[in-house]
Structures are given as C-alpha cells and as structure tokens.
C-alpha cells in the first residue's frame, strides 16, 4: 500500500479526528473508506415518471373513447 499526504483545513481535520474516535478507526482507514465510497461507480436510479405515480388510475374513468390517448382529434385546442 502506498502513502500519500494531503492538506486539510483545520475544521476538516478536527471532524476527521472526531469521527475516527467515534468509529474507533484510524484516520487513514476512515479516509480510505470515504474515498472508496465516493469513487465507486454510482448506480443510476431511474427517475419516477408521472405514469409511475398514477398508473393505477389509467383506464379508471368509464365512458371515454378507447383511443383517447392516440387519436389526434382529441388533442385539438389542447394547451391553447
């Protein structure tokens, strides 16, 4: 294992010392753990869509045309 040195502001060094005491880890181990967590590949979480939130409502209104979502004639004047 290789050694590196780095400069830390006093406030960050104080946080590092305090956290290493609380976790009962040495400072090097805590820094390695934090770097591994920060530099590991991130899993991309898919954003929640409007459909995801309301999928149970789709098709729940009776009496509407079956092609309401695809027929352009129902979009005339929409958004004006």
N, C-alpha and C positions, 0 to 999 in steps of 0.2 A: 504494500500500500504506500502510495506516495504522500508527501506532506506538502501542503500549500499554506500560505499565510494571507490574511486579508485584513483590511482596515474596517473597523466598525465604529459608528458613533457611540459615545458613552451611554446614551439611553438604550441603544440596541444591545450593547454588551451587558448592561445591567439586566435587561429582560432575559437574555440568554443564560446568564448565571442563575437568575432566579428560577427559570423554567428547568434548567438542568438539575437544580437541587430538588425541585418538586417532583420531577420524574425519576430522580435517582439515576441519572445518566450523566456521563461526562459531556462536556461541551462539544467535543468533536463528534460524538455519536449523535447528539441532537442535531447538529448542523448537517451531518450526512443524511439523516432521516428526512429532514426538511428538504434538502436538495433532491433526494430521490423522489419524494412526493411531488415536488414542483416540476421536475424534469421528466417524469414518466409520461408516456403517451396518454392523452386525455381521451376518454370515451365521449363521443359526440352524442349528446342527448337530443332526440328529435323534439322539436317544438310542438306544443299542443295546438291542434287546429280547432277552428270553430266547430267543425264536424265532430271531432273527438269529444268536445264538450256537450254537444246536443244530438248525438247520433240516435239516442233513444226517442227523440221527438220526430225524426224523419218518417214521413208517411203516416203520422198520427192524426192528421186533420182529414176527416171524411168529406167526400163530395167534391174534391178538387180533381182537375183533369190529370190523367196518368202521365202526360208528357209535359207537365208544367215546368220542369227543370231543364228541358231540352228544346222546347218549341220557341223560336224567336218571337212569335206573335205575342206571347205573354210578357215580353220584355219591352214592348213599345211604350215609350214615355217614361220608362224607369229611370230615376235619377235626375229628372228634369225639374 
